Amino acid sequence: MGAIQKLYEVCKGSLSEKGPISSEAIDKVRVVLDKITPCDVGLECEAQAARVWRSTQTLSRRRVFPSSPAIRYRHIYECKSFSIGIFCIPASSNIPLHNHPGMTVLSKVLYGTVHVKAYDWIDKAEPLSLLKVRHAKVVRDGEMSAPCGAMILHPEEGGNIHAFKAITPCAILDILTPPYSSEGGRHCSYFRSCPKSDTSGVLLNHTKGSEFVWLEEYQPRDSFVIRRDLYTGPALKL
């Protein structure tokens, strides 16, 4: 059984329409996900180019990586219980702060280096309103470079609101459980830090190494684009 087929099978047996069936189940998925390599999903050429990206000339970079700053998404599979897909992010491009309401997410960096900044809401019971800012706590702020283990975020902790900025060209394999769904009320919202003048005089707080900020929902600029791309890895046997 191929690696991506094995990942699909363990997801099918471990994830439900309400998310992981148990903490042991999500660990089973993580163990298999950690073993996925670029070769398993048709990204070996991109991964090889990313390894030498810093030392190559601009012309040779463009032979492998598109010159467009658009982020590309390679869809692999989706059902009511989970989705599997890959985000290919050009160097210096970023996915703004966004949330995963009611969802568990596993993210595996397949190649390259990405900076991750992730937050959790301080008051989890407080409803989100477009007219109101909310207090959030930084739970991750640093780089992840392949090869590395998967990052896991839970519905209310682990960095449920996070942003990615590509330091080099990179690819991230995401498993969402359950996936985004308009019918299920799981919408992707984007956020940004509020200027100090917009927080009624409340400043950023730094207590015992933790950073607290105010976040507000907003609509990203038109220049932020995620395009569908062709998945070129082994096909799943469903």
C-alpha positions in Angstrom: 0.0 0.0 0.0 1.4 3.4 -1.0 2.0 6.1 1.7 -0.8 8.4 0.6 -3.3 5.5 0.3 -2.3 4.4 3.8 -2.9 8.0 5.0 -6.4 7.9 3.4 -7.2 4.6 5.0 -6.2 5.7 8.5 -8.1 8.9 8.1 -11.2 7.0 7.0 -11.0 4.8 10.2 -10.1 7.6 12.6 -12.0 10.7 11.6 -15.7 11.3 11.7 -18.1 14.1 10.7 -17.5 15.4 14.3 -13.7 15.2 14.0 -11.4 12.6 15.5 -13.2 9.7 17.2 -10.6 9.7 20.0 -7.2 11.2 21.0 -5.7 7.8 20.1 -7.2 8.1 16.6 -5.6 11.5 15.9 -2.3 10.1 17.0 -2.7 7.3 14.5 -3.2 9.8 11.7 -0.2 11.9 12.9 2.1 8.9 12.9 1.2 8.1 9.2 1.3 11.8 8.2 4.8 12.2 9.6 6.1 9.6 7.2 4.7 11.3 4.1 7.5 12.7 1.8 7.3 14.8 -1.3 7.9 11.7 -3.5 4.7 10.2 -2.1 2.5 13.0 -3.5 4.2 13.9 -6.8 6.4 16.8 -5.5 9.9 15.4 -5.8 11.1 17.9 -8.4 9.8 20.9 -6.4 11.3 19.5 -3.2 14.7 19.1 -4.9 14.6 22.6 -6.3 13.6 24.0 -2.9 16.6 22.4 -1.2 19.0 24.4 -3.5 16.7 27.4 -3.8 18.8 29.8 -1.8 21.9 29.2 -3.9 20.4 29.1 -7.4 20.0 31.9 -9.9 16.7 33.5 -10.6 16.4 31.9 -14.1 16.9 28.4 -12.9 14.4 28.9 -10.1 11.7 29.9 -12.5 12.1 26.7 -14.4 10.5 24.8 -11.5 8.6 27.4 -9.5 6.0 29.7 -11.1 6.8 33.4 -11.2 3.3 34.2 -10.0 2.9 34.9 -6.3 -0.3 32.9 -6.3 -0.6 30.1 -3.8 -1.6 26.8 -5.3 -3.8 24.2 -3.8 -3.6 20.5 -4.9 -6.8 18.8 -3.9 -6.5 15.1 -3.0 -9.7 14.1 -1.3 -12.7 15.4 0.6 -15.7 13.8 2.3 -18.0 14.9 5.2 -15.4 13.7 7.7 -12.1 15.1 6.4 -10.2 16.6 3.5 -6.7 16.1 2.3 -4.8 18.7 0.2 -1.5 20.4 -0.4 -0.8 24.1 -0.4 2.2 25.1 -2.5 3.5 28.5 -1.5 6.0 30.6 -3.4 8.8 32.2 -1.4 7.8 35.4 0.4 4.1 34.7 -0.2 1.8 34.2 2.7 -1.6 32.8 3.8 -3.0 35.5 6.2 -4.4 34.7 9.7 -7.4 32.5 9.3 -9.4 30.2 11.5 -10.7 26.7 11.6 -14.0 26.8 13.6 -14.9 23.5 15.2 -12.1 21.7 13.3 -9.0 19.7 14.1 -6.1 20.4 11.6 -2.9 18.5 11.0 -0.3 20.4 8.9 2.9 18.7 7.6 5.6 20.7 5.9 6.7 18.6 2.9 9.6 20.7 1.7 11.0 24.2 2.3 10.8 26.5 5.3 7.7 28.4 6.5 7.2 30.9 9.3 4.1 30.1 11.4 2.3 32.5 13.7 -0.6 31.0 15.6 -3.2 32.2 18.1 -5.9 30.9 20.3 -8.9 33.0 21.5 -8.6 34.0 25.2 -12.4 33.9 25.8 -13.5 30.9 23.8 -17.2 31.3 24.7 -17.3 34.9 23.3 -19.1 35.0 19.9 -17.3 36.5 17.0 -18.7 39.7 15.6 -17.5 41.8 12.6 -18.1 44.9 14.8 -15.9 43.7 17.7 -12.3 42.8 18.3 -11.3 39.8 20.3 -8.4 39.0 22.6 -6.1 36.3 21.5 -2.9 34.7 22.8 0.2 33.7 20.7 0.9 30.0 21.0 3.4 29.6 18.1 5.8 32.1 16.5 8.6 30.5 14.6 9.9 28.6 11.6 9.2 25.1 10.5 11.5 23.4 8.0 11.2 20.0 6.3 11.7 17.3 7.4 9.7 17.9 10.6 6.7 16.4 12.5 3.2 17.5 11.8 1.7 20.5 13.6 -1.7 19.7 15.2 -4.3 22.3 16.2 -7.6 21.5 17.9 -10.9 23.3 17.8 -10.1 25.6 20.7 -6.3 25.3 21.2 -3.0 24.7 19.5 -3.2 27.7 17.2 -6.7 27.6 15.7 -6.0 31.0 14.1 -2.8 30.9 12.2 -0.8 32.4 9.3 1.9 31.0 7.1 4.7 32.9 5.4 7.0 31.1 3.0 10.7 31.7 3.7 11.6 29.5 0.8 9.2 27.8 -1.7 7.4 25.3 0.5 4.5 22.8 0.5 2.2 22.0 3.3 -0.1 19.0 3.4 -3.2 19.7 5.4 -5.8 17.3 6.9 -9.0 19.1 8.1 -11.5 17.2 10.2 -14.3 17.9 9.6 -13.6 20.1 6.6 -14.9 23.6 5.9 -18.6 23.5 5.2 -21.1 26.3 4.6 -23.9 24.0 5.6 -22.1 23.0 8.8 -21.4 26.6 9.7 -17.6 26.2 9.3 -16.5 29.2 7.3 -13.0 30.4 6.8 -12.6 33.9 8.3 -9.5 36.1 8.1 -8.0 38.3 10.8 -5.5 41.0 11.5 -4.0 42.7 14.5 -5.8 45.9 15.5 -3.8 49.1 15.7 -3.4 50.4 19.2 -5.7 53.3 18.4 -8.5 50.9 17.7 -8.4 49.0 21.0 -9.8 51.7 23.3 -6.5 52.3 24.8 -5.7 48.6 25.5 -2.1 47.9 24.6 -0.3 44.6 23.8 0.5 42.7 26.9 3.6 40.6 27.5 3.2 38.4 30.6 5.6 35.5 31.4 6.7 35.2 27.8 3.2 35.2 26.4 2.0 37.7 23.8 -1.6 38.9 23.9 -3.1 40.8 20.9 -6.4 42.1 19.7 -7.7 40.6 16.4 -10.4 41.7 14.1 -12.0 40.0 11.1 -11.3 41.5 7.7 -11.3 40.8 4.0 -7.9 40.2 2.5 -6.7 42.2 -0.5 -7.6 41.1 -4.0 -3.9 40.2 -4.5 -4.3 37.3 -2.2 -5.1 34.4 -4.5 -5.2 30.6 -4.0 -5.5 28.8 -7.3 -6.5 25.2 -7.8 -3.6 23.1 -9.1 -3.4 19.5 -10.5 -2.5 16.8 -8.0 0.2 14.7 -9.6 0.7 12.0 -7.0 -0.7 8.5 -6.9 -4.5 8.3 -7.2 -6.4 7.0 -4.2 -8.3 3.7 -4.4 -11.6 4.7 -2.7 
